Amino acid sequence: MLQTGQKTCHDSAGRQIPCAGSGQDAEYSSGAPWPSPRFELGEGVILDRLTGLTWLRKANPAEFPLDWQEALNFIDAMKHERVHGFRDWRLPDRRELRSLISHQARNPALPEGNPFTNVFLGWYWTATTLAGAPGFAWYIHMEGGRTFYGAKRQYYLVWPVRGLSSMLWPAVTEPRFVETEAIAGGRAIMDRRTGLIWRRSAGLPGEPALWEDALEAVRRLNVAESSAGARFWRLPNINELESLVDLDRHDPALSPGHPFTGCRGVYWSSTTSMFQPDWAWALYLNKGAVGVGRKSYARFHVWPVAGRLGS
């Protein structure tokens, strides 16, 4: 699981505030840190040293939108033509394309100083079909980083990739989720894929809540469950929330046989949307969509996380 790239903290009005004690994403920077430099430039290609994936430098090689099957056909032609000497180009899956997103950036939502060219501020196809609806596939918006789905007959852009990433898809011995009795009296579950610890009950009293109320609810939880008010639980960042998603499932988009109870529709993350800093990122658990909600208006649920902060 990767860091989101977020470096600043913001209140419900979008104003920047100190991160210390805020409980927000940038206070913790949980996830694998980004190498510096992150990207290595080749001849027409870019190696992402964080994930090990190689991307076409030109982020819009077709130069016009394609429907989903046309996108697959376009990349098949790239393989046949051995573009830049390679025959293993493919359409990225959802997690691969999301790995390029920086949640500190907008227009485009890519890491600062990246070497990509021809990035279009619109929707890009992924190779991932929507669970339960084979006529639909996931796509990602490069303007701000939203992750949603649409009919495969619609027309969006193509950004080819090659290689595999064990960081994005780590091997895990089943079962993926195991109870850990050492924390919170056995009411916590460890995800062995990420090392994160989640509360078995996917919610807290008093929700749904506004965003700042969600952060405060986690502070109160720490006071109630930790000695001397020591901080342990936190509101997860958007990459931590998204790591729970099983893209082969829906209603909820969690692995079969998962141990969680009380799963609800939409969950707040601690990550501010830099496209509009008075909004924050949220996970729509029924389908696994990654969207946003206005901090001072939307009322979403709260699912605290603990555990690994870096790797």
N, C-alpha and C positions, 0 to 999 in steps of 0.2 A: 504494500500500500504506500502511495506517494504522499509527500507533503502537498498541500494545496498551492503553495507559493504566496499565501496571504501574509503581509508584513505589517499592516496597520489595523487599528481597531476603531469602530464607529458606533455612535449611539443610535437611538431610534429615529433621530432627525437627520442622520447621515453625517453628523459632525465627527471629526477625528478626535479620539480621546486616548489617554495613556492606556497601554495594554495591561500593565501590572494590576492584578486583582479583578480584571474585567471578566474573566472566564471565557473569553473569545478565542477563536482559532489562532490568531497571531501571538497570543500569550504563550501557547504551548508548542506550536509548529510540529504537531504530531505527524509521524510518517517518515519515510525514507528521505533524507535531505538531498537536494539537487547538487550534482557536481558542478565545479566551475573550471573551465567552461562546460556548459551542459551539452552543447551541440558541436559536432565535428564535421566540417565541410569537406565533401568529396566532389567528384566530377558529376554534377547534376543531382547528387544525393546528399542527405544529411543523416549522420548517425546520432541518435539520441543516446548519450552515454549513461543516462539514468536508467532507461528501460532496455537498452540493447537493440531497439528497433531501428530500421533504416527507412527513412521517408524520402519520397521524391521532393527535391528542393522546390520545384514549381508546384504550388499547392492547388493548381487548377488546370491540369494538363489537357482536359477535354475542351476547355475554354467556353463551354456552354452547359447548361443543366441537362441531365439524363434521367430517365426513369431507372428504377433499381436494376432491372435486367440489362438495360443498355449499359449501366455502369459496370456490371460484371463482364459483359462482352467487351467493353473498352479495355478493361484490365487484361482479359484473355489475349487481346491483340497485342498489348504491351509485352506480355510474356513471349508470344510468338516472335515478336520483333526484337527481343532481347534488349529492351530499352536500357541504356547505360550498362549493358553487358550482363544483365540479370534476367532469369527466366522464372523467378519465384515471386513476382509482384502479385499482390492481392488487395482486396478491399478490406480495410481494417475492421476488426470487431468493435463493439461499443466501448469496451474498457480501453482498448488500444488508442482509439481516437480521443477519448477523454483524457488520456495520459498527457496529451500535449497542452491541455488547458492550464493557464495560470489564473488563479482567482484573485490576483492583484492587478490584473490587466483588463483592458477592454478595447474594442475596435482596432485590432483583433484581441481576443482573450488568449494570447500566447505569451510565453516568457519574454521578458524585456531583452532586447538585443538579439533575438533569434534571427537566423540567416535565411528564413524562408522567403520566397517571392510569390507574387500573384495570389496572395491570400484574399479570398472574397469574403465580405462580411455577410454571410448567409449560411444556409443549411448545407451540411455535408452528410452524405450517406454513410452508414456503417453496414457491415455484412450480417448484422444480428437481426433476425426476424423477431417480431413481437410474439411472446408466448401466448398461445391461445388464439392467435389471429394471423395465420400464415400469409395473408395478403398485405400485411403491414410490416414495416421495418423501422429500426431506430435511426435517428439522425441527430446531429449536433450543430448548434449555431455558433459560428466563429466570432460573432460580434460580442457575445457575453458569456457563452458557454452552456446555454440551456441544452438539455437532453430530452428529446421527445420522440414521438413516433408518428408515422403517416403512411398512407397507402403507397404501395410499391409502384403504382402507376403515376405518382407525382414525379416532379422533375427537380432534382437537386444536384449538388456537385460531388466530385470524386477526388480523393486524395490517397493515392496508392502507398502501400507500405510493404516491407519485406522483413523476414526474420521472425524470431519468437522471443517472448519475454517471460522468463521464470519469475521475475519480480511481480508482474501483473497477474500471472496465473500460477502461483506456487503449488507444488504438489502437497497434498495433505493426506494423512492416514485417517481413514474413517473410524469412528464418526467424527465429523467436522466439529460439532459442538459438544462440549463436555462440561458437566457441572464442576464447579470449584468450591469446595466447602470451606476453604480458608478465608473467603471474603464474604462479607455481608451475610453471615450465617447460612451459607448454602443457597442463597437466593441469586447467585450470579452464575453466568455461563461464559466459558472461554471459547472463543473462536480459534481453533488451532491453525487456521489458515493465516490469520493476521496477528495472533497473540493478544488481541483485544478482549476485554472482559465486559460483558453486557449484563444488565439486570434481566432476570428471567421474565419479570413482568414488564412488558413494553409500554410503560407509561407511569405517570406520577399523579397523586391526588391534586385536584384543583385545575386540571387541564380540560379542554384545550386552553392554551395561554398565548398571550402576546409574547413577542420575542424576548424582551427584557425580563418579563415575568418568568419565562422559561429558564433563563440564566439564573435568576434568583431562586427558583425552585431547586435547582441543583445545589446551590450554596446551602440552602436549608437542609437538604438531604445530607450533606457532609457534616453539618453540625449535629444532626440527629443520629448519624450512624458511625461517626468517626470520633475517636477519643480527642478531647480538648479542641474539637472543631477542626481537626486536621483535614486538609483538602485532599480528597481522593477521587470522587466522581467528577466528571466534567460533561458539558454538552458536547457531543461529537462534532467534529468538522464534517464537511460534506463528503469528503473522500472516505472517511470512516463509516458514515452512514451507507454510502453507496457500496462499500465492500460487503455488506450483508446480502446484497441483491443476488438472487439466482435468476438469471435471464431466461431460464427454461420454465419458469413458474410464474404464476400470477394469482392474485387474490388470496394471500399476499405473495409477493415475489421473493419468497424465502425457500430454502432447500426443503425437500420433503422430509418429514419427521423431525423438523426443527423443534426445540424444546420451549420456545417462547410462548407466553400467554398474553392475552389482552391486546393483540396487534390491532393497530388503528390505521387510519387512512394516510395522514400526512404528518411528518416529523420535522421539527426545526433542527437546523445545524447551527454551529457557532460561527459560520463563515458568512461574512457580509458580501453582498453582491456589489462589486465595484462598478458595475454598469449604472446602478442606482444605489448609493450607500445607505439609503433609508429602507432598503429591502435586504433580506437575507435568504440564503439558500435553504431549500427544504427537499426532503425525499418523499415522493408519493409512493407509498409502499404497495398499494394494490397492483400497480403495473411495474414499478421500479423507475418511474420518471424522475428526473432531476430538474426541479424548477425553483421558483422563488415565491416569497410572500412579503408583503409590506410589514415591516417590523411593528408599526403602531396600529395595525388594522387586522391582519390575519391572525387567526387563533388556531395554532397547530399543537401537536402533542410533543411530549418530552421523553426521550429514551436515553438515560445517562450511560456513559461509557467510562472505562478505566483501562489501565494497562499500558502497553508499549507506546512510547512516545517517539522513538527514533530507531533506526536500524541501519 
